[in-house]
């Protein structure tokens, strides 16, 4: 059986789709964060997860801090953050940042570090 998650306005607002979807709620082994943010400096504070998180950057730019490394990610790139690695990002560049963040877990488990 295929389970489908349907957002009511997805057909008319794909770019601005912000949502957190726990995989367990739809029978999946992964959870998703669909991110759209247009404010420079916006983004989550430093945190980590006991599983890998993969960022599929679709549009815009953000400055990522992953462990001791700082790097700029832009549309068309994929970043993979290993389990237990502290990370955060902040939108830069004055244009919307759009990403799909894949958590390798059926539920979100986040330890906030700041």
C-alpha positions in Angstrom: 0.0 0.0 0.0 1.3 3.4 -1.0 0.7 6.2 1.6 0.4 9.7 0.3 1.0 13.0 2.2 -1.1 15.7 0.5 -0.7 19.4 1.2 -3.9 21.3 0.2 -2.2 24.1 -1.7 0.9 22.3 -3.0 -0.3 22.6 -6.6 -0.4 26.4 -6.4 2.5 27.1 -4.0 5.3 24.6 -4.5 8.1 27.2 -3.8 6.8 28.5 -0.6 6.0 25.1 0.9 7.2 25.1 4.5 6.5 21.9 6.4 7.8 19.3 8.8 6.7 15.8 8.0 7.6 13.0 10.4 8.0 9.8 8.4 6.3 7.7 11.1 3.0 9.6 10.3 3.0 8.4 6.7 4.7 5.0 7.0 8.2 6.2 6.0 11.6 5.6 7.5 12.7 9.2 6.8 11.4 12.5 7.9 11.4 15.7 5.9 11.7 19.4 6.4 10.5 21.5 3.4 12.3 24.8 3.9 11.5 28.2 2.4 13.0 31.3 4.0 13.5 34.7 2.5 15.0 36.7 5.4 18.8 37.0 5.4 20.2 35.5 8.6 17.2 33.2 9.2 17.9 29.6 10.0 18.1 27.1 12.9 20.5 27.6 15.7 23.2 25.0 16.4 21.9 21.5 16.9 22.6 17.8 16.1 20.8 14.6 15.5 21.6 10.9 16.2 21.3 10.2 12.4 22.4 11.7 9.1 20.7 14.8 7.7 20.8 15.5 4.0 20.1 19.0 2.6 18.9 19.2 -1.0 19.4 22.9 -1.8 17.0 23.9 -4.5 17.4 27.7 -4.7 19.2 30.5 -2.9 22.2 30.4 -0.6 23.0 29.7 3.0 26.1 29.8 5.1 26.3 26.4 6.9 28.4 25.6 10.0 29.1 21.9 10.2 31.4 21.0 13.1 34.4 23.4 12.8 33.8 24.0 9.0 31.9 26.9 7.5 30.7 26.6 3.9 28.4 28.3 1.5 25.7 26.2 -0.1 23.7 27.2 -3.1 20.9 25.9 -5.3 21.8 22.7 -7.0 24.0 21.4 -4.2 23.4 18.5 -1.8 25.1 18.5 1.7 25.2 15.4 3.9 25.8 16.1 7.6 26.9 12.9 9.5 25.1 11.7 12.7 25.9 13.6 15.9 27.7 16.4 14.0 26.7 19.9 15.3 25.3 22.1 12.5 23.3 25.2 11.6 22.7 27.5 8.7 21.8 31.1 8.0 20.3 32.4 4.8 22.5 34.9 2.8 22.3 36.7 -0.5 19.0 38.5 -0.4 17.0 35.8 -2.3 14.8 33.0 -0.9 16.5 29.9 0.3 14.6 26.7 -0.6 15.7 23.2 0.5 14.4 19.8 1.3 16.1 18.4 4.4 16.0 14.7 4.8 16.3 13.2 8.3 17.3 9.5 8.2 14.8 8.7 10.9 11.0 8.1 11.0 10.8 10.8 13.8 12.7 14.0 14.5 15.3 13.8 17.3 17.1 17.1 17.8 19.5 18.2 20.5 19.7 22.0 20.6 23.2 23.1 21.4 22.6 26.9 21.5 
